[in-house]
Amino acid sequence: MAPPPDKINGLIALYKQGRLEELLRRGKVLSRKYPNAIIVHNLLGAANAGLGRLPEAIAVYMQALEITPDSADVHNNLGLALKNAAKYDEAIASFVKALQIKPDSAEAHINLCTIYDELNKEADLESALEAAQDNGLEENPYIILLLAKSANRNKNYGETLSYLEKIDMERLPPKDQRAYFNIFGTYYEGLELFDKAFAQFERQNEIAGAMLPPKLDPEAYVDGIARLATSWKTGAVSDWSATAETAEEMSLAFLVGFPRSGTTLLDTVLLGHPLITVLEEKPMVARMRDAFGRTPLLEDLNNLTGSQIRRLRKAYLDELRRRIGSADSDTLFVDKHPMNIRSVGFIHRVFPRAKFVLALRHPCDCVLSCFMQNFMLNDATANFLSLEQTAKLYSTSMELWGTYTANLDLETFLVKYEDIIRDLRGTAEPLIAFLGLPWDDKVLEFQETARSRGLIPTPSYAEVARPLYGQAVGKWKNYSEQLKPVLPLLEPWIDQFGYRGERM
């Protein structure tokens, strides 16, 4: 017996309106009355996934497969939930199963190709793209985009252009239009037509700006960092020793800096060490900030009591343990999140024994690379839609770092991306010593580490899975004219970080 169509249509309407909690309440009632209704299970799974409740979503889809094991749609949706839960092998198996059941499923083909692309599994991607074309998707614009991206990555520029010319860009959704112009930008860059390349990245970002959700406020994000810097410049750090007593059960280091400064390469190097666990852009500091109620200024930190610090520490460590489960007591945990640079004072107040590694790259290269990337948008990355706003965020962030180091007795170590490229061992050895660990040659095997760690949730994955190369060093020189308007913001940091010889 099937549910009445109006009940199903009501659930679908709730999903489209984003009223997911209400969908769950109504859907659970309906599923109890109609336990074999696969469409209800699918909607319940989608609602749980949309709310970030991935274990619940996976469980619902698995329950649906017990009822109808040959549902391609459920296998496909299960694959998406598994992918979002970082269970990549299981996700791939689910997409493959969906295609075994329904070989012409466009959605399953696209999802399988996408996960292979994101995991940098180039041979598997090539096979999946061929299968998609053989099953009627040879004109699918997203498949053609992936073909263009793959050809461009392999420097087959003629193929890249032929694929891009097949696409009617105006008919693409905005997200795929951004990808289209990003591929065109890297295509022109490969041909060393840098003015044309820059124009494509500008178009990519214009589209992103037009689709920017109203709730995002990139300027407020920069202003918040500026307010933090002002509070530390105009205030004074009180005696924190009375509340500094710490009972950390874990050794912590924080890898901060600015996006596109080599943090993903650096954390992949560190991850090769058997005594290091890297947490890649996970929300431990955000949970600590949530527990406080806002981003604390210096005055707030001065007024923290011992019990408040213990509560904040618990919020961080609870989230950390949720991410890693149990761990060896000898393990050093490296919390890698570039923009945690704004929270260094807060982190030090709560974890006074923590060490900080600042990743640096030539400011012009760093700012330019952020501008060129096709980032998922949030309050921070929405600043990268213009060179001017990117440079402003960079300068404000580094100014805040300077106030922290001037006011606090921090244990810090600076690592330049250019030094990693030129001398990996010579750069890594003192860093490992700073972290208090014995040297291990496995840190030099970063390519193998990158291949074994699955999907890295940053745009840098494909780069760290390849040999070290110097083409990204000094790329800004190809765009010197475009960078001239932001030089006044960047030149002080070019000087301060020792890049004087690399000025225009």
LINMOFEN-V910112 format. One record per helix or strand of 3 or more residues. SS is the DSSP state (a for helix, b for strand). FROM is the first residue (numbers start at 1). TO is the last residue. If there is no record, write none. Layout:
BEGIN
[[SS,FROM,TO] [SS,FROM,TO]]
END
This chain:
BEGIN
[[a,5,16] [a,20,33] [a,38,50] [a,54,67] [a,72,84] [a,88,101] [a,106,118] [a,122,137] [a,141,153] [a,157,165] [a,169,171] [a,174,190] [a,194,210] [a,218,234] [a,241,243] [b,251,256] [a,263,271] [b,276,280] [a,284,292] [a,298,302] [a,306,324] [b,332,336] [a,338,350] [b,355,360] [a,363,372] [a,381,385] [a,387,407] [b,411,416] [a,417,422] [a,424,434] [a,441,444] [a,446,452] [a,461,464] [a,475,496] [a,500,502]]
END
